[in-house]
Amino acid sequence: MLFDRVSVPVAVCDAYGAVLLANPEMAAECGTTPGRLRGRDVLELFRPQEATQVERIAQALRLRHRSRYQVSVCWEGPGGGERFGELTADPVSDTVEETPALLVMLRVRGEREPLGEEPVRVAPVEARILALLAGGATTARAAKETGLSTDGVTYHLRRLSARWGASNRTELVARAYALGVLTPGVWPPGA
């Protein structure tokens, strides 16, 4: 079948996003076979980066607009790393009155390496300093809260910056969140 020979990841979905047919390239991106994708929701396989994109597309399809729609997505690649790219959906049908199916194509933009199994470890005093900085504390306030001198706080911040390759305090705090040292969604910040 010609569909199976297309070198780009492609699937045909119903108007609600359920996969009706997928080529081997699309299945390989999901780490499975084409038959196992049938009936799966394409937006569960490929996580949209912006929910508003999906809502606008759903509204346009309900109004029977026939445009090409793009959604920025990420997914777990076959090697375990997180991949990111774009899904393009084109409504297709034999007649204008028919509810269109969606021809979905995937463009892979890149991959982030899987994080190591070993969690990032920092000393309790370093975690406390990072939490204070994330909450807006100055070096002097962090020193007072931790019982260190301002030079002691600066010493720990320099060590962490060198270890994580952070060029400033904002980047250092961002990396602390990304590495799981600071807990996201908690205020005041905590380690």
WORAKA-V188099 format. One record per backbone hydrogen bond with DSSP energy under -1.0 kcal/mol. CO is the residue of the C=O (numbers start at 1). NH is the residue of the N-H. E is the energy in kcal/mol with one decimal. If there is no record, write none. Layout:
co->CO nh->NH e->E
co->CO nh->NH e->E
This chain:
co->2 nh->5 e->-1.3
co->9 nh->106 e->-2.4
co->10 nh->23 e->-2.5
co->11 nh->104 e->-3.4
co->12 nh->20 e->-3.5
co->12 nh->21 e->-1.8
co->13 nh->102 e->-3.3
co->14 nh->17 e->-2.0
co->17 nh->42 e->-2.9
co->18 nh->14 e->-2.3
co->19 nh->39 e->-3.5
co->21 nh->12 e->-3.1
co->23 nh->27 e->-2.1
co->24 nh->28 e->-2.4
co->25 nh->29 e->-1.6
co->27 nh->32 e->-2.4
co->28 nh->31 e->-1.0
co->34 nh->37 e->-1.2
co->37 nh->40 e->-2.3
co->40 nh->19 e->-2.8
co->41 nh->44 e->-1.7
co->41 nh->45 e->-1.5
co->42 nh->46 e->-2.2
co->47 nh->74 e->-1.8
co->51 nh->55 e->-2.1
co->52 nh->56 e->-2.3
co->53 nh->57 e->-1.9
co->54 nh->58 e->-2.7
co->55 nh->59 e->-2.2
co->56 nh->60 e->-2.2
co->57 nh->61 e->-2.5
co->58 nh->62 e->-2.2
co->59 nh->63 e->-1.6
co->60 nh->65 e->-2.8
co->61 nh->64 e->-1.6
co->69 nh->89 e->-3.3
co->71 nh->87 e->-2.9
co->72 nh->49 e->-3.1
co->73 nh->85 e->-2.4
co->74 nh->47 e->-2.4
co->75 nh->83 e->-3.3
co->77 nh->80 e->-1.9
co->81 nh->77 e->-3.2
co->82 nh->112 e->-3.9
co->83 nh->75 e->-2.1
co->84 nh->109 e->-2.6
co->84 nh->110 e->-1.8
co->85 nh->73 e->-2.5
co->86 nh->107 e->-3.0
co->87 nh->71 e->-2.5
co->88 nh->105 e->-2.6
co->89 nh->69 e->-2.6
co->90 nh->103 e->-2.9
co->92 nh->101 e->-2.9
co->101 nh->92 e->-2.8
co->102 nh->13 e->-2.9
co->103 nh->90 e->-2.3
co->104 nh->11 e->-2.5
co->105 nh->88 e->-2.9
co->107 nh->86 e->-2.3
co->110 nh->84 e->-2.4
co->112 nh->82 e->-1.1
co->123 nh->127 e->-2.4
co->124 nh->128 e->-2.3
co->125 nh->129 e->-2.2
co->126 nh->130 e->-2.5
co->127 nh->131 e->-2.3
co->128 nh->132 e->-2.3
co->129 nh->133 e->-2.6
co->130 nh->134 e->-2.5
co->131 nh->135 e->-1.4
co->132 nh->137 e->-2.6
co->133 nh->136 e->-1.8
co->138 nh->142 e->-2.6
co->139 nh->143 e->-2.4
co->140 nh->144 e->-2.2
co->141 nh->145 e->-2.7
co->142 nh->146 e->-2.0
co->143 nh->147 e->-1.5
co->143 nh->148 e->-1.4
co->149 nh->153 e->-2.0
co->150 nh->154 e->-2.4
co->151 nh->155 e->-2.4
co->152 nh->156 e->-2.0
co->153 nh->157 e->-2.4
co->154 nh->158 e->-2.5
co->155 nh->159 e->-2.3
co->156 nh->160 e->-2.5
co->157 nh->161 e->-2.6
co->158 nh->162 e->-2.5
co->159 nh->163 e->-2.4
co->160 nh->164 e->-2.5
co->161 nh->165 e->-1.1
co->161 nh->166 e->-1.7
co->168 nh->172 e->-2.0
co->169 nh->173 e->-2.5
co->170 nh->174 e->-2.3
co->171 nh->175 e->-2.5
co->172 nh->176 e->-1.9
co->173 nh->177 e->-2.0
co->174 nh->178 e->-2.5
co->175 nh->179 e->-2.7
co->176 nh->181 e->-2.0
co->176 nh->182 e->-1.6
co->177 nh->180 e->-1.1
co->190 nh->183 e->-2.6
